[in-house]
Amino acid sequence: MSENDNDNKSTSDVQAENLAEDWSILSRFEQGQRVRELVASGHSMRGLARIIGVSEATIRKGAISPTSLPPSEKPWSPVWPASREP
């Protein structure tokens, strides 16, 4: 990719590409948080699924409220791994 290609991308497009790169190392909570931010900035869930390389269902699940996550994925939960910071 040339430098000129980066000049034509919006900040949210770059953030979506960064999310795609980081997707596999993020917790479900972090994935959902970043998906919600990108949707709020104008990205469609379908478009994010395409950029990230996952199904639309995966994106929809990630965009749901964090309160519906299992306890092990909630940063405020007593079972949240001690090695993680919220």
Protein Blocks (a to p, Z undefined) as FASTA:
>chain_A
ZZklmmmpcfklmmmmmmmmmmmmpcfklmmmmmmmmmmnopafklmmmmnopafklmmm
mmmcfklpcfklpmkbcklcfkbcZZ
